[in-house]
């Protein structure tokens, strides 16, 4: 018997106040799309290609919205997170193998976020990178303690507050610099002028989907709304708008980063690192904008680091049925990032390399996500309709293919 398509399910009108009151989980997941890795990629794209790759960010954000909506609706409809559903279907060996790859992704996530925050503290206060990494780790522990001992709503509030801070910090230069709005509009037209722009586009698109955000969003939505029952049609609408608004905000921040770089950094030497880009932004737009940029980077690192640790805990609990205290786990996962800072690895290069490691985990998260959304045994009457299945599989195929290209270019020395 064929399950009915989602289009047959009634979609009630929802008052705007009730709609907004349900927002939150997608804003936490959206932090993954404005992490320090995105900062590095978008500034590089703007500084080298001008406004030409604005369209890439629009496409990337559309893909992100599709994938995150699939994750959120899976948790809401099934009442289980993606890791929990996988844990029920895999053998013991399969669960352990899947967990090991997910832990590798979590470690790479921590490296990027902690190093990004450490760079920000060095830009703001001249602190050594290792000390900055310790401070970022300590603050993230405090944030996770708030989530553990207070409420998930408090954690959401802190993360959304940091999202607001980084939005102001990264967007500050758009209206104070020499932005060419016709140039921005022209950048919406898809085109790739040479091999360099192809590589940048692959990097920006291929690193769009962060595996830990996919695992976590299903858990966040389930925990926020609990047993949906008769409220399910209403909550699905709330979730859809939560994703649209949160990802639109994240996309605007990324576009702002590219636009600022395109308007002010083209032709500047040394913009291949975050520190160099900060120096060029300060020179072009003044010290106030430079400080705001560094504050935005710090907020990005703090929020992303905490969200990544939370995601890793949910993956372990779902796959292995083991719950290590979140603060203990956070302390352990900080060690690789701190070790890299201690031995003096180039921070921006290390951050970029961490994104390559992340790309290995994308198929393990995206493919099961779309399959479970398409399974009537899991989703019942809310099984993904044809349009969502097409959008989901197209997004998955595009992201995975671009990551394969990016990995190939990296290991052949072309990247």
C-alpha positions in Angstrom: 0.0 0.0 0.0 1.4 3.4 -1.0 1.6 6.0 1.7 0.0 9.3 0.9 2.2 12.1 -0.2 2.8 15.0 2.2 0.8 17.3 -0.1 -2.4 15.4 1.0 -1.8 16.4 4.7 -3.6 19.6 5.7 -1.5 22.6 6.4 -3.3 24.8 8.9 -3.0 28.6 9.1 -0.6 29.5 11.9 -0.7 33.0 13.6 2.6 34.8 13.2 3.1 35.0 17.0 2.7 31.2 17.4 4.9 30.7 14.4 7.8 32.7 15.8 7.4 31.2 19.2 8.4 27.9 17.8 11.6 29.1 16.3 15.0 28.1 17.7 16.3 24.7 16.6 17.2 25.8 13.1 19.0 28.9 14.4 21.3 26.6 16.4 21.9 24.4 13.4 22.5 27.5 11.2 25.6 28.3 13.2 27.4 25.5 11.2 27.0 27.7 8.1 28.7 30.7 9.5 31.7 29.0 11.2 35.3 30.1 10.8 35.7 27.8 7.8 33.0 29.7 6.0 34.7 33.0 6.9 37.9 31.8 5.3 36.3 30.5 2.1 34.0 33.5 1.5 36.7 36.1 2.1 39.0 34.3 -0.3 36.3 34.1 -2.9 35.5 37.8 -2.7 39.2 38.9 -2.6 40.1 36.8 -5.7 37.0 36.7 -7.8 35.1 39.8 -6.8 31.3 39.5 -6.9 31.3 36.7 -9.5 30.6 33.9 -7.1 27.6 35.4 -5.2 25.4 32.9 -7.0 27.4 30.0 -5.5 26.3 31.1 -2.0 22.7 31.3 -3.1 22.8 27.8 -4.4 24.7 26.6 -1.3 22.1 28.1 1.0 19.3 26.5 -0.9 20.9 23.1 -0.5 21.5 23.8 3.2 17.8 24.6 3.7 16.6 21.4 2.0 18.9 19.2 4.0 18.2 20.9 7.3 14.5 20.8 6.7 14.7 17.0 6.0 16.7 16.6 9.3 14.2 18.6 11.3 11.1 16.9 10.0 12.7 13.5 10.5 13.1 14.2 14.2 9.7 15.8 14.5 7.7 13.1 12.7 9.6 10.0 13.9 10.2 11.2 17.5 13.8 10.0 17.1 17.1 11.6 16.0 19.0 10.6 12.9 21.7 8.8 15.0 19.0 6.9 17.0 17.3 5.7 13.8 20.7 4.6 12.4 21.6 2.9 15.7 18.4 0.8 15.5 19.2 -0.4 11.9 22.9 -1.1 12.1 24.7 -4.1 13.6 27.0 -3.6 16.5 30.1 -3.5 14.3 28.2 -1.1 12.0 27.3 1.2 14.8 30.9 1.3 16.1 32.3 2.0 12.6 29.7 4.7 11.9 30.5 6.3 15.3 34.2 6.3 14.6 33.8 8.2 11.3 31.4 10.6 13.1 33.9 11.2 15.9 36.5 12.0 13.3 34.2 14.6 11.8 33.5 16.0 15.3 37.2 16.3 16.0 37.7 18.2 12.7 34.8 20.4 13.6 36.4 21.3 16.9 39.7 22.1 15.3 38.1 24.6 13.0 36.0 26.3 15.6 38.6 26.5 18.4 41.3 27.8 16.0 38.9 30.3 14.5 38.1 31.6 18.0 41.8 31.7 19.0 42.6 33.7 15.9 39.8 36.2 16.8 41.3 36.6 20.4 44.7 37.2 18.9 43.3 39.9 16.6 41.4 41.6 19.4 43.8 41.3 22.3 47.1 40.0 21.0 46.7 36.7 22.9 48.9 33.7 22.0 46.9 31.2 20.0 47.2 28.4 22.6 45.8 30.7 25.3 43.1 31.8 23.0 42.1 28.2 22.3 41.9 27.5 26.0 39.7 30.5 26.6 37.4 29.4 23.7 37.2 25.9 25.2 36.5 27.3 28.6 33.7 29.6 27.4 32.1 26.7 25.4 32.2 24.6 28.6 30.2 27.3 30.4 27.7 27.4 27.5 27.3 23.7 27.6 26.8 23.7 31.3 23.9 26.2 30.8 22.4 23.7 28.4 22.9 20.8 30.7 21.8 22.2 34.0 19.4 24.9 33.0 17.4 24.3 29.8 17.7 23.8 26.1 15.9 27.1 25.7 18.6 28.9 27.5 21.3 27.3 25.3 19.2 28.2 22.2 19.0 31.8 23.5 22.8 32.1 24.0 23.5 30.7 20.5 21.0 32.9 18.8 22.5 35.9 20.7 26.0 35.0 19.4 24.4 34.6 15.9 23.1 38.1 16.2 26.6 39.4 17.2 28.4 37.7 14.4 25.8 38.9 11.9 26.4 42.5 12.9 30.2 42.0 13.0 30.4 40.4 9.6 27.8 42.6 7.9 29.2 45.9 9.2 31.4 46.5 6.2 28.7 46.1 3.6 27.2 49.6 4.1 30.3 51.4 5.1 32.5 50.4 2.2 32.4 50.9 -1.6 30.0 48.0 -2.3 28.9 47.9 -5.9 25.3 46.8 -5.8 25.1 46.3 -9.6 28.2 44.1 -9.2 26.3 42.1 -6.5 23.3 41.7 -8.8 25.6 40.6 -11.6 27.1 38.0 -9.3 23.7 36.3 -9.2 24.2 35.1 -12.8 25.9 31.7 -12.7 29.3 31.7 -14.5 32.8 30.3 -13.9 35.5 32.1 -15.7 38.5 29.8 -15.2 40.0 26.9 -13.2 40.6 29.0 -10.1 36.9 30.1 -9.9 35.8 26.4 -10.4 38.0 25.4 -7.5 36.6 28.1 -5.3 33.0 27.3 -6.3 33.6 23.6 -5.5 35.1 24.6 -2.1 32.2 26.9 -1.2 29.5 24.5 -2.3 31.2 21.3 -1.3 31.8 22.4 2.3 28.2 23.7 2.7 26.7 20.7 4.5 28.2 20.1 7.9 27.5 16.5 9.0 27.3 17.4 12.7 24.5 19.9 12.0 22.5 17.3 10.2 22.7 14.9 13.1 21.9 17.6 15.7 19.0 19.3 14.0 16.8 16.1 14.2 17.6 15.9 17.9 17.0 19.6 18.6 13.6 19.6 16.9 12.5 16.4 18.7 13.6 17.7 22.1 12.1 21.2 21.6 8.6 19.9 20.6 8.4 16.5 22.2 5.5 14.2 21.2 3.8 16.2 18.5 0.5 14.2 18.3 -2.3 16.3 16.8 0.1 19.3 16.7 2.2 17.7 14.0 0.8 19.7 11.0 1.2 22.9 12.9 4.8 22.0 14.1 5.8 21.0 10.6 4.8 24.5 9.3 6.7 26.1 12.2 9.7 24.0 11.4 9.6 24.9 7.8 9.6 28.6 8.5 12.2 28.2 11.3 14.6 26.7 8.7 13.8 29.3 6.0 14.4 32.2 8.3 17.5 30.8 10.0 19.2 29.7 6.8 18.3 33.0 5.1 20.1 34.8 7.9 23.1 32.5 7.6 23.1 33.0 3.8 23.0 36.8 4.2 26.0 36.7 6.5 28.0 34.6 4.1 27.1 36.9 1.2 28.1 39.9 3.3 31.5 38.4 3.9 32.0 37.9 0.2 30.7 41.3 -0.7 33.0 43.1 1.8 36.0 41.2 0.5 35.0 41.9 -3.1 34.6 45.6 -2.5 37.7 46.2 -0.3 40.2 43.4 -0.6 40.8 42.8 -4.3 44.4 43.5 -5.1 45.5 43.5 -1.4 48.4 41.3 -0.6 48.2 38.8 2.3 44.4 38.2 2.2 45.0 34.4 1.9 44.8 34.2 5.7 42.1 35.4 8.1 44.7 37.6 9.8 45.7 39.2 6.5 42.1 39.7 5.6 41.5 41.4 8.9 44.4 43.7 8.4 43.2 44.6 4.9 39.6 45.2 6.1 41.0 47.5 8.9 43.1 49.4 6.4 40.2 49.8 3.9 37.3 50.4 6.3 38.8 51.6 9.5 39.6 50.2 12.9 35.9 50.1 14.1 34.9 47.7 11.3 38.1 45.7 11.9 37.1 45.2 15.5 33.6 44.3 14.6 34.9 41.7 12.1 37.1 40.2 14.9 34.2 40.2 17.3 32.1 38.4 14.7 34.8 35.8 14.2 35.0 35.2 18.0 31.2 34.8 18.3 31.3 32.4 15.3 34.0 30.3 17.0 32.3 30.2 20.4 28.9 29.3 19.1 30.1 26.8 16.5 32.4 25.1 19.1 29.6 24.6 21.6 27.1 23.4 18.9 29.7 20.9 17.6 30.3 19.4 21.0 26.6 19.1 21.6 26.2 17.3 18.3 29.0 14.8 19.1 27.3 13.9 22.4 24.0 13.3 20.6 25.7 11.1 18.0 27.4 9.0 20.6 24.1 8.5 22.6 22.1 7.6 19.5 24.6 5.1 18.0 26.2 3.5 21.1 23.5 4.1 23.7 26.2 5.6 25.8 26.0 9.1 27.4 29.3 10.5 28.5 28.8 13.6 30.6 28.8 16.5 28.1 31.4 18.5 29.9 33.8 15.6 30.2 33.3 14.9 26.5 33.9 18.5 25.6 37.2 18.6 27.6 38.5 15.5 25.7 37.5 16.8 22.2 39.3 20.0 22.9 42.7 18.2 23.0 43.4 17.8 19.3 42.7 21.5 18.6 44.9 22.6 21.5 47.6 20.2 20.5 47.7 21.7 17.0 47.9 25.2 18.4 50.6 24.2 20.8 52.9 22.8 18.1 52.5 25.9 16.0 50.7 24.7 12.9 49.6 27.5 10.5 46.2 28.4 11.8 44.4 29.3 8.6 45.9 26.4 6.7 44.9 24.0 9.5 41.4 25.4 9.5 41.1 24.8 5.7 42.4 21.2 6.1 39.8 20.5 8.7 37.1 21.3 6.2 38.6 18.6 3.9 38.3 16.1 6.7 34.7 17.1 7.3 33.9 16.4 3.7 34.5 12.7 4.3 31.5 12.5 6.7 29.0 14.2 4.4 27.7 11.1 2.5 27.3 9.2 5.8 24.9 11.8 7.0 23.1 13.0 3.9 22.3 9.7 2.2 20.6 8.0 5.2 18.8 11.3 5.9 17.1 11.3 2.5 16.4 7.6 2.6 14.7 7.8 6.0 12.6 10.8 4.9 11.4 8.7 1.9 10.6 5.6 4.1 6.8 5.2 4.8 7.7 2.9 7.8 9.4 5.8 9.5 7.5 8.8 8.3 4.0 7.4 7.8 1.6 9.9 6.2 4.4 12.4 6.2 6.7 10.5 4.0 8.6 12.9 1.7 6.6 13.8 -1.4 8.1 13.7 -4.9 9.3 17.3 -5.0 11.1 17.0 -1.6 12.7 13.6 -2.6 13.9 15.2 -5.9 15.3 18.2 -4.1 16.9 16.1 -1.4 18.6 13.6 -3.7 19.7 16.4 -6.1 21.2 18.3 -3.1 22.9 15.2 -1.8 24.3 14.2 -5.2 25.6 17.7 -5.9 27.3 18.1 -2.5 28.9 14.7 -2.5 30.1 15.1 -6.1 31.7 18.5 -5.3 33.4 17.1 -2.3 34.8 14.3 -4.3 36.2 16.9 -6.8 37.6 19.0 -3.9 39.2 16.0 -2.3 40.7 14.9 -5.6 42.1 18.4 -6.2 43.5 18.5 -2.7 45.3 15.2 -2.8 46.7 15.8 -6.3 48.1 19.1 -5.2 45.9 21.1 -7.5 44.0 22.8 -4.7 
